[in-house]
Amino acid sequence: MEQGLKIAGGLLVVLAMVHAGFPRYFRWTTQFASVSLINRQMMYIHTLFIALVLLLMGLLCLTSAPELTGTAFGRKIALGCGVFWLVRLVVQFVGYSPSLWRGKPFETAAHLGLTMLWMYLSAVFLMAACG
């Protein structure tokens, strides 16, 4: 289980870094030009904090996998992370319209890849929580 958490940690660190490219990839400069300043800044700041949480969660897994599986407190943290990723998995299907990815090769691959990632993270953290 510790190896699974370390793999999850590495994936989370990479996912955190990917967030740095969101503004450019999604063309936020032009997309948000007509949005109010507060809404535009909230998108940038929330993305920064999501990336920070992903980075810290990843570093926790990389540096403290034995504690996450071997202590009661660690298992509680793992349970919280597992619930977080399980909810994210559900949101993948109920929060995003299939029209965003269906019939588009890259977007479909991203949807499937992220679905598998959310499933993996949910399973690893929930199994770690169970001891």
Residue frames as qw, qx, qy, qz and C-alpha x, y, z in Angstrom:
[[0.000, 0.883, 0.469, 0.000, 0.00, 0.00, 0.00],
 [0.325, -0.745, 0.098, 0.573, 2.88, 2.36, 0.72],
 [0.365, -0.064, 0.596, 0.713, 4.12, 1.95, -2.85],
 [0.130, 0.660, 0.666, 0.322, 0.65, 2.83, -4.14],
 [0.193, -0.914, -0.240, 0.264, 0.66, 5.99, -2.04],
 [0.387, -0.518, 0.340, 0.683, 4.09, 6.95, -3.37],
 [0.286, 0.276, 0.682, 0.614, 2.89, 6.47, -6.94],
 [0.033, -0.845, -0.528, -0.082, -0.19, 8.57, -6.10],
 [0.340, -0.783, -0.017, 0.520, 2.13, 11.20, -4.62],
 [0.364, -0.196, 0.512, 0.753, 4.16, 11.41, -7.80],
 [0.145, 0.533, 0.697, 0.458, 1.01, 11.67, -9.90],
 [0.171, -0.885, -0.406, 0.148, -0.34, 14.43, -7.67],
 [0.357, -0.604, 0.186, 0.688, 2.88, 16.44, -7.92],
 [0.262, 0.096, 0.641, 0.715, 2.73, 16.17, -11.72],
 [0.003, -0.718, -0.658, -0.225, -0.94, 17.16, -11.68],
 [0.266, -0.822, -0.194, 0.464, -0.08, 20.20, -9.56],
 [0.314, -0.383, 0.396, 0.773, 2.53, 21.28, -12.10],
 [0.218, 0.397, 0.733, 0.508, 0.11, 20.80, -14.99],
 [0.049, -0.845, -0.501, 0.183, -2.12, 23.46, -13.44],
 [0.271, -0.580, 0.152, 0.753, 0.57, 26.05, -14.20],
 [0.146, -0.023, 0.654, 0.742, -0.25, 25.67, -17.89],
 [0.177, 0.607, 0.766, -0.119, -4.03, 26.06, -17.54],
 [0.128, 0.775, 0.136, -0.604, -4.20, 29.82, -18.23],
 [0.054, 0.485, -0.591, -0.642, -2.29, 29.47, -21.48],
 [0.107, 0.093, 0.955, 0.259, -3.87, 26.20, -22.66],
 [0.101, 0.644, 0.750, -0.111, -7.42, 27.38, -21.97],
 [0.228, 0.430, 0.257, 0.835, -6.64, 30.89, -23.29],
 [0.274, -0.671, -0.582, 0.369, -7.82, 32.61, -20.13],
 [0.180, -0.305, 0.046, 0.934, -6.53, 36.01, -21.25],
 [0.230, -0.069, -0.491, -0.837, -9.05, 36.13, -24.09],
 [0.375, -0.403, -0.822, -0.148, -11.69, 33.88, -22.52],
 [0.360, -0.613, -0.552, 0.436, -11.93, 36.03, -19.38],
 [0.228, 0.153, 0.113, 0.955, -11.59, 39.43, -21.06],
 [0.332, -0.464, -0.324, -0.754, -15.30, 40.15, -20.62],
 [0.649, -0.481, -0.579, 0.112, -15.49, 38.71, -17.10],
 [0.296, -0.924, 0.047, -0.236, -15.41, 41.01, -14.08],
 [0.220, 0.665, -0.620, 0.354, -12.08, 41.52, -12.36],
 [0.551, -0.390, 0.596, -0.435, -13.18, 39.59, -9.25],
 [0.946, 0.156, 0.201, -0.201, -14.29, 36.55, -11.27],
 [0.683, 0.619, -0.354, 0.158, -11.11, 36.58, -13.35],
 [0.017, 0.627, -0.655, 0.422, -8.90, 36.84, -10.28],
 [0.761, -0.245, 0.452, -0.396, -10.87, 34.15, -8.45],
 [0.945, 0.313, -0.068, -0.062, -10.18, 31.70, -11.29],
 [0.495, 0.618, -0.504, 0.346, -6.44, 32.37, -11.15],
 [0.244, -0.532, 0.610, -0.535, -6.27, 32.29, -7.35],
 [0.872, -0.116, 0.306, -0.363, -8.45, 29.18, -6.98],
 [0.882, 0.403, -0.236, 0.063, -6.35, 27.39, -9.59],
 [0.231, 0.631, -0.595, 0.441, -3.20, 28.37, -7.68],
 [0.482, -0.399, 0.581, -0.520, -4.62, 27.00, -4.43],
 [0.964, 0.108, 0.073, -0.231, -5.87, 23.80, -6.06],
 [0.704, 0.521, -0.424, 0.232, -2.36, 23.29, -7.43],
 [0.060, -0.582, 0.618, -0.525, -0.91, 23.97, -3.97],
 [0.777, -0.221, 0.396, -0.437, -3.25, 21.42, -2.33],
 [0.946, 0.298, -0.117, -0.049, -2.34, 18.84, -4.99],
 [0.448, 0.610, -0.536, 0.372, 1.36, 19.51, -4.46],
 [0.303, -0.493, 0.606, -0.546, 1.10, 19.24, -0.68],
 [0.907, -0.049, 0.238, -0.345, -1.04, 16.08, -0.88],
 [0.848, 0.440, -0.283, 0.090, 1.50, 14.59, -3.27],
 [0.227, 0.600, -0.608, 0.467, 4.43, 15.49, -1.02],
 [0.635, -0.369, 0.455, -0.504, 2.57, 14.03, 1.97],
 [0.977, 0.129, 0.053, -0.158, 2.25, 10.73, 0.10],
 [0.689, 0.554, -0.383, 0.268, 5.88, 10.77, -1.03],
 [0.140, 0.547, -0.590, 0.577, 7.30, 11.57, 2.40],
 [0.378, -0.238, 0.622, -0.643, 4.84, 9.98, 4.83],
 [0.684, 0.012, -0.574, -0.450, 3.33, 6.86, 3.26],
 [0.441, -0.057, -0.848, 0.288, 4.20, 4.68, 6.30],
 [0.073, 0.122, 0.524, -0.840, 2.46, 7.11, 8.63],
 [0.528, 0.072, -0.199, -0.822, -0.61, 7.29, 6.40],
 [0.747, -0.029, -0.598, -0.289, -1.04, 3.52, 6.58],
 [0.592, -0.005, -0.719, 0.363, 0.45, 2.76, 9.99],
 [0.060, -0.099, -0.540, 0.834, -1.18, 5.22, 12.37],
 [0.115, 0.644, 0.732, -0.189, -4.79, 5.97, 13.29],
 [0.066, 0.763, 0.049, -0.641, -4.29, 9.65, 12.48],
 [0.049, -0.349, 0.675, 0.649, -2.70, 8.79, 9.13],
 [0.111, 0.316, 0.916, 0.220, -5.60, 6.51, 8.23],
 [0.117, 0.762, 0.494, -0.401, -8.02, 9.36, 9.03],
 [0.046, 0.650, -0.308, -0.693, -6.09, 11.64, 6.71],
 [0.076, -0.082, 0.873, 0.474, -6.13, 8.90, 4.05],
 [0.166, 0.550, 0.813, -0.096, -9.89, 8.53, 4.53],
 [0.128, 0.790, 0.170, -0.575, -10.39, 12.26, 4.00],
 [0.026, 0.492, -0.588, -0.641, -8.26, 12.15, 0.86],
 [0.146, 0.143, 0.948, 0.245, -10.12, 9.07, -0.37],
 [0.201, 0.702, 0.622, -0.282, -13.50, 10.76, 0.08],
 [0.067, 0.722, -0.163, -0.669, -12.15, 13.87, -1.66],
 [0.024, 0.319, -0.759, -0.568, -11.06, 11.86, -4.72],
 [0.172, 0.355, 0.918, 0.036, -14.22, 9.76, -4.74],
 [0.211, 0.777, 0.376, -0.459, -16.32, 12.93, -4.86],
 [0.063, 0.621, -0.432, -0.651, -14.05, 14.23, -7.64],
 [0.140, 0.002, 0.927, 0.348, -14.70, 11.00, -9.55],
 [0.214, 0.621, 0.734, -0.174, -18.47, 11.50, -9.26],
 [0.123, 0.796, 0.046, -0.591, -18.13, 15.13, -10.38],
 [0.166, -0.295, 0.713, 0.615, -16.31, 13.90, -13.49],
 [0.057, 0.309, 0.884, 0.346, -19.67, 12.51, -14.64],
 [0.052, -0.766, -0.635, 0.084, -22.28, 14.81, -13.10],
 [0.197, -0.764, -0.072, 0.610, -20.42, 18.12, -13.21],
 [0.042, -0.443, 0.528, 0.723, -19.19, 18.17, -16.80],
 [0.748, 0.456, 0.114, -0.469, -21.32, 17.85, -19.89],
 [0.773, 0.014, 0.566, 0.285, -20.39, 14.92, -22.17],
 [0.535, 0.817, 0.183, 0.112, -20.57, 17.40, -25.05],
 [0.150, -0.909, 0.369, 0.121, -17.22, 18.74, -23.84],
 [0.316, -0.494, 0.787, 0.194, -15.44, 15.49, -24.73],
 [0.715, 0.271, 0.641, -0.064, -17.71, 13.19, -26.74],
 [0.684, 0.670, 0.257, 0.133, -16.57, 12.87, -30.36],
 [0.161, 0.918, -0.338, 0.132, -13.33, 14.76, -29.72],
 [0.872, 0.132, -0.417, 0.221, -10.31, 12.43, -29.62],
 [0.328, 0.364, -0.507, 0.709, -8.02, 14.45, -27.34],
 [0.421, -0.378, 0.259, -0.783, -10.78, 15.49, -24.96],
 [0.918, -0.156, -0.206, -0.301, -12.15, 11.93, -24.81],
 [0.749, 0.171, -0.502, 0.397, -8.68, 10.60, -24.00],
 [0.048, 0.382, -0.442, 0.810, -8.28, 13.26, -21.30],
 [0.685, -0.326, 0.049, -0.650, -11.72, 12.41, -19.86],
 [0.948, -0.063, -0.307, -0.056, -10.90, 8.70, -19.74],
 [0.585, 0.292, -0.495, 0.572, -7.39, 9.27, -18.40],
 [0.156, -0.398, 0.379, -0.821, -8.59, 11.57, -15.65],
 [0.827, -0.275, -0.099, -0.480, -11.42, 9.18, -14.80],
 [0.885, 0.024, -0.416, 0.206, -8.86, 6.42, -14.32],
 [0.309, 0.363, -0.461, 0.748, -6.67, 8.76, -12.25],
 [0.469, -0.406, 0.207, -0.757, -9.59, 9.70, -9.96],
 [0.931, -0.167, -0.230, -0.230, -10.44, 6.01, -9.61],
 [0.730, 0.193, -0.481, 0.446, -6.85, 5.13, -8.74],
 [0.059, 0.394, -0.416, 0.817, -6.51, 7.93, -6.20],
 [0.692, -0.360, 0.029, -0.625, -9.86, 7.05, -4.61],
 [0.946, -0.073, -0.314, -0.038, -8.93, 3.38, -4.34],
 [0.586, 0.277, -0.498, 0.577, -5.40, 3.95, -3.00],
 [0.120, -0.393, 0.382, -0.828, -6.46, 6.40, -0.30],
 [0.775, -0.291, -0.005, -0.561, -9.54, 4.40, 0.74],
 [0.910, 0.006, -0.398, 0.113, -7.52, 1.18, 0.93],
 [0.377, 0.330, -0.500, 0.706, -4.86, 2.99, 2.98],
 [0.416, -0.413, 0.212, -0.782, -7.62, 4.21, 5.29],
 [0.911, -0.201, -0.172, -0.316, -8.75, 0.63, 5.85],
 [0.523, -0.627, 0.577, -0.024, -5.26, -0.36, 6.94]]
